[in-house]
């Protein structure tokens, strides 16, 4: 059995106080700085080498400060969960500002995502690569090339389910945690979303399900997963990308934002 690499902050229960001094806020920033570095490191591992991890950490610190300032202790969510979400969001915002994923790549990812969703609705089961290729009207080479180009999009994971209108990019957890957004009763609650995701993961093809489990639950790297499954790191990345696009499509169908 693969050893679990749990996030050392996953069990923390701390909540930010409604009001705090500058010294208290600085103390919280220092306390959660390792969390920022942890999140930045996980993201950096899936980025091109020209993206500096220090830039991601700096963006993550801004997200942490934002979390400290905006956290509402009356809502049923742990500060650590909220902070990690804000840190990740700030880092992803920085990456979007760098515009490291071209619009054409986003369009290809969206096309694959919609193909998975529409085809699986028709079939009532998971769709094979063969069926997706035929549905999209492309060759296998074109399909694999599109999946390869879309791997950067898979970085914007299930936390980042948004409206298709780019002018209104609000992610799912913000709906549930930020009082400036719509009332949580207008969307599925977080427990329901987790159940949808869990059920969708259970329905993934076996290899996709295994890669998702090893990467997100066991927290292995793509290289480590490749060694374990005796496939290349590039192949692991491709499997991961297809799984994420499949999951995103299902979740978007379940949550009408």
CORZI-V562770 format. One record per residue. N is the residue number from 1. NEAR is the number of other C-alpha atoms within 10 Angstrom. Layout:
# CORZI-V562770
n=N near=NEAR
n=N near=NEAR
This chain:
# CORZI-V562770
n=1 near=3
n=2 near=8
n=3 near=9
n=4 near=11
n=5 near=12
n=6 near=12
n=7 near=13
n=8 near=10
n=9 near=14
n=10 near=11
n=11 near=11
n=12 near=11
n=13 near=11
n=14 near=11
n=15 near=18
n=16 near=20
n=17 near=14
n=18 near=12
n=19 near=10
n=20 near=12
n=21 near=8
n=22 near=9
n=23 near=9
n=24 near=13
n=25 near=17
n=26 near=13
n=27 near=12
n=28 near=15
n=29 near=18
n=30 near=12
n=31 near=10
n=32 near=18
n=33 near=15
n=34 near=14
n=35 near=24
n=36 near=25
n=37 near=19
n=38 near=17
n=39 near=19
n=40 near=23
n=41 near=15
n=42 near=12
n=43 near=17
n=44 near=18
n=45 near=12
n=46 near=15
n=47 near=16
n=48 near=10
n=49 near=9
n=50 near=6
n=51 near=13
n=52 near=11
n=53 near=17
n=54 near=13
n=55 near=13
n=56 near=25
n=57 near=25
n=58 near=18
n=59 near=22
n=60 near=29
n=61 near=23
n=62 near=17
n=63 near=23
n=64 near=28
n=65 near=19
n=66 near=15
n=67 near=21
n=68 near=24
n=69 near=15
n=70 near=17
n=71 near=22
n=72 near=20
n=73 near=14
n=74 near=8
n=75 near=12
n=76 near=9
n=77 near=16
n=78 near=17
n=79 near=21
n=80 near=21
n=81 near=17
n=82 near=22
n=83 near=25
n=84 near=22
n=85 near=20
n=86 near=25
n=87 near=28
n=88 near=26
n=89 near=20
n=90 near=22
n=91 near=26
n=92 near=20
n=93 near=16
n=94 near=17
n=95 near=17
n=96 near=12
n=97 near=10
n=98 near=10
n=99 near=10
n=100 near=13
n=101 near=16
n=102 near=13
n=103 near=10
n=104 near=11
n=105 near=18
n=106 near=15
n=107 near=14
n=108 near=18
n=109 near=24
n=110 near=18
n=111 near=15
n=112 near=21
n=113 near=21
n=114 near=19
n=115 near=21
n=116 near=27
n=117 near=22
n=118 near=17
n=119 near=18
n=120 near=18
n=121 near=13
n=122 near=9
n=123 near=9
n=124 near=9
n=125 near=11
n=126 near=17
n=127 near=22
n=128 near=12
n=129 near=14
n=130 near=11
n=131 near=15
n=132 near=19
n=133 near=19
n=134 near=11
n=135 near=14
n=136 near=15
n=137 near=11
n=138 near=12
n=139 near=12
n=140 near=14
n=141 near=10
n=142 near=12
n=143 near=19
n=144 near=15
n=145 near=13
n=146 near=18
n=147 near=24
n=148 near=19
n=149 near=19
n=150 near=25
n=151 near=25
n=152 near=20
n=153 near=20
n=154 near=20
n=155 near=16
n=156 near=16
n=157 near=13
n=158 near=19
n=159 near=15
n=160 near=19
n=161 near=19
n=162 near=17
n=163 near=15
n=164 near=11
n=165 near=8
n=166 near=8
n=167 near=7
n=168 near=9
n=169 near=12
n=170 near=16
n=171 near=16
n=172 near=22
n=173 near=19
n=174 near=18
n=175 near=21
n=176 near=21
n=177 near=20
n=178 near=16
n=179 near=14
n=180 near=8
n=181 near=11
n=182 near=13
n=183 near=12
n=184 near=17
n=185 near=9
n=186 near=11
n=187 near=17
n=188 near=17
n=189 near=14
n=190 near=16
n=191 near=9
n=192 near=12
n=193 near=17
n=194 near=13
n=195 near=11
n=196 near=17
n=197 near=18
n=198 near=12
n=199 near=12
n=200 near=18
n=201 near=20
n=202 near=13
n=203 near=14
n=204 near=19
n=205 near=14
n=206 near=10
n=207 near=14
n=208 near=22
n=209 near=17
n=210 near=17
n=211 near=22
n=212 near=21
n=213 near=14
n=214 near=21
n=215 near=16
n=216 near=12
n=217 near=13
n=218 near=17
n=219 near=18
n=220 near=20
n=221 near=17
n=222 near=21
n=223 near=16
n=224 near=16
n=225 near=21
n=226 near=18
n=227 near=13
n=228 near=12
n=229 near=14
n=230 near=10
n=231 near=12
n=232 near=15
n=233 near=17
n=234 near=14
n=235 near=14
n=236 near=24
n=237 near=22
n=238 near=21
n=239 near=21
n=240 near=23
n=241 near=25
n=242 near=23
n=243 near=24
n=244 near=22
n=245 near=27
n=246 near=24
n=247 near=25
n=248 near=26
n=249 near=21
n=250 near=21
n=251 near=19
n=252 near=18
n=253 near=12
n=254 near=14
n=255 near=15
n=256 near=11
n=257 near=16
